[in-house]
Amino acid sequence: MQGRPRGAGIRMAAESLIRARVWVSGRVQGVAYRAFAQQAAGRKGLSGGVRNLEDGRVEVDVEGERRAVEAFVELLRAGPPMAQVDDLRVEWETPTGRQTDFRIWY
């Protein structure tokens, strides 16, 4: 049988998964930013979580298919209507697979 080597589909699928750790600053607390992130992640089938930080930023840890995560990060850059995102920092990492859904962390 010719074509892809055995296991190539599994390897390609694993390579298309990514993790992003995102820190968002600006007016992002008290404006439903975490709920916005949770709903957007759910629509894209992503896993992870979002939390407020004591310094006023929001931290997001998200995993999933690369294109979905990249599109999600762009949604975070815009934020919900009452938010004003001044800065967004992203660190791209290898996914851990620890989360099965997307939660608001307290």
C-alpha positions as CSV (number, residue, x, y, z in Angstrom):
1,M,0.0,0.0,0.0
2,Q,1.5,3.3,-1.1
3,G,0.8,6.8,0.3
4,R,1.6,8.1,3.8
5,P,3.7,6.0,6.1
6,R,1.8,4.2,8.9
7,G,1.1,6.6,11.8
8,A,1.6,9.7,9.7
9,G,-2.0,10.8,10.2
10,I,-1.6,10.6,14.0
11,R,1.7,12.5,13.8
12,M,0.2,15.2,11.6
13,A,-2.8,15.5,13.9
14,A,-0.5,15.9,17.0
15,E,1.5,18.5,15.2
16,S,-1.6,20.6,14.5
17,L,-2.3,20.9,18.2
18,I,-0.9,23.9,20.1
19,R,-1.0,25.6,23.5
20,A,-1.1,29.3,24.0
21,R,-0.6,31.1,27.3
22,V,-1.9,34.6,26.9
23,W,-1.8,37.7,29.2
24,V,-4.2,40.5,28.4
25,S,-4.0,43.9,29.9
26,G,-6.2,47.0,29.7
27,R,-9.8,47.3,30.9
28,V,-10.3,43.5,31.0
29,Q,-11.7,42.9,34.5
30,G,-15.3,43.7,35.4
31,V,-16.4,43.7,31.8
32,A,-17.3,40.0,31.3
33,Y,-14.0,39.2,29.7
34,R,-13.7,35.8,31.3
35,A,-17.2,34.8,30.2
36,F,-16.4,36.1,26.7
37,A,-13.3,33.9,26.6
38,Q,-15.1,30.9,27.9
39,Q,-17.9,31.2,25.3
40,A,-15.5,31.8,22.4
41,A,-13.4,28.8,23.4
42,G,-16.5,26.6,23.6
43,R,-17.6,27.6,20.1
44,K,-14.1,26.7,18.8
45,G,-13.9,23.4,20.7
46,L,-10.8,24.5,22.8
47,S,-9.8,23.5,26.3
48,G,-8.1,25.4,29.1
49,G,-9.1,28.2,31.3
50,V,-9.1,31.9,32.1
51,R,-8.5,33.8,35.3
52,N,-8.2,37.4,36.7
53,L,-4.8,38.2,38.0
54,E,-4.2,40.5,41.0
55,D,-2.4,43.1,38.9
56,G,-5.5,43.7,36.7
57,R,-4.6,41.5,33.8
58,V,-6.4,38.4,32.6
59,E,-4.5,35.2,32.0
60,V,-5.7,32.6,29.5
61,D,-4.3,29.1,29.0
62,V,-5.7,27.4,25.9
63,E,-5.1,24.3,23.8
64,G,-6.5,22.9,20.7
65,E,-6.2,22.8,16.9
66,R,-3.7,25.4,15.8
67,R,-6.0,27.4,13.5
68,A,-8.7,27.5,16.1
69,V,-6.3,28.7,18.8
70,E,-4.9,31.4,16.5
71,A,-8.4,32.6,15.7
72,F,-9.3,32.5,19.4
73,V,-6.2,34.7,20.2
74,E,-7.5,37.3,17.7
75,L,-10.9,37.3,19.4
76,L,-9.1,37.9,22.8
77,R,-7.3,40.8,21.2
78,A,-10.7,42.4,20.5
79,G,-12.4,41.3,23.7
80,P,-16.1,41.9,24.6
81,P,-17.8,45.2,23.9
82,M,-17.0,46.8,27.3
83,A,-13.4,45.8,27.3
84,Q,-10.4,47.8,26.1
85,V,-7.4,45.6,25.4
86,D,-4.2,47.6,25.6
87,D,-1.7,44.7,25.3
88,L,-1.8,41.0,24.6
89,R,1.3,38.8,25.2
90,V,1.3,35.2,23.9
91,E,3.7,32.4,24.6
92,W,3.3,29.4,22.3
93,E,3.9,26.0,23.9
94,T,3.5,22.3,23.5
95,P,0.0,21.2,24.6
96,T,-0.3,19.2,27.8
97,G,-3.7,17.6,27.2
98,R,-4.6,18.1,30.9
99,Q,-7.8,20.0,30.3
100,T,-10.9,18.6,28.6
101,D,-13.0,21.7,28.6
102,F,-12.6,25.4,29.1
103,R,-13.3,26.9,32.5
104,I,-13.2,30.1,34.4
105,W,-10.7,29.7,37.2
106,Y,-11.1,31.6,40.5
